[in-house]
Amino acid sequence: MGLRKAMGILVFSTQAVIGYDYFIQTRDANLSWGDLSATDYGTIVQERFARARAREATRLADGGGTSVWGEAASYGKRLFSGGEQVAEAPGAEEAPPPVCIRRGNVADC
């Protein structure tokens, strides 16, 4: 039941965001509601993504550092690779003590 509600909220929210963006694009194009076709709206969205990618590429080419996604990925790499967050064990070069397993009256070390 909870999953159905969550999916319903997700679908409704996505439709609301797309509808509002469609409204903004039709208003900017000086059209009335419904005059902008789905193909034209798709083209506008693709052009916006292309402009954002080009802006990001020029920023990286100018030496602006890493991208936002690259920086976010580096946090995950450090977290999961045991980077800065994990302390080293003291005396790591020493051999660990043997593990003894007791089976009945016999201990295997």
N, C-alpha and C positions, 0 to 999 in steps of 0.2 A: 504494500500500500504506500509506504513512504517513497519507494522508488518511482511509482507512478506519479505521485505529487511532484517530486523533484524534476522528473522529465517534463511534466506539464508546465511547471514554472520556467524551465529552461527554454522550451519551445515558445512559450508566450513572450518571454523576455527577448529572445532573438527576433521574433516577428516585430515586436515593438521598436527595437533598435533599427532594424532594416526599414520599417515604415517611417520612422522619424528621419532617417538619413535620406530616404526617397523624397520626403516632403521638403527637406532642405535643398536637395539637388533640383527639384522642380521649381522651387522658389528662386534659386540662383539663376536658373535658365529662363526666368520670366514666363513660365508655363503654368497652366492650371493643373490641379490634381488629376492624374490619370493621363495627361498628354505625353509624358515621358515614357517611351516604351521600355520594356524589360531589357531589350538588347542595348539600347542607348544607356540605360542605367548601369548595366554590366560593363560597358565600355568605360564609363566614368569611373567606376570602382577600380577597374584594372589600371587606368591611367594614374589614379591616386597611389596605388601600390607601386607602380613603376617609378613615379616621382620620388617616393619615399626611399626606394632601393637605390636610385641614382644619387640622392642626397647623402645617403649613408656611405655609398661607395666613394664619393668625392671626399667626404670627411675622413675616411680611412686612408685614402690616397694622399691626403694633405698631412698625414701624420697625426691625426686626431686621436690615436690610441685604438683600443679595441671597440667593437660595436657593443651595443647594449646586450645583445644576445650572447656575444662572446664573453662578456663580463659575467653574465648570469651563469653561463656554462662553466666558467672557471671556478665559481663558488661550489658547484656540484662536484667538479673534479677534485678540488681540495678536500671536500667533505668525505667523498667516497674512496679516495685513494690514501687516506690516512696522512694527509699533509700536515699543515700547521696545527690542527686541532688535537692530534694524537701525540702524547708524550712518549719518548723512547723509554724502554725498560732499562733499569740500571743493570750494568754487568751483562749486556747482551752478548758479549763475546765469550762468556763462560758457558760451558756445557750445562744444560739443565740437569737437575738431579733425576735419577732414574725413577720411573713409576713402578710401584710394586702392586701387583694384583693378587689378592688372596683368594684362593679357591680351596675351600675346605680347610685343611690343616697345612697346606702348602702355599708359600708365598713366591710368586714369580717376579723377579726384578729385572 
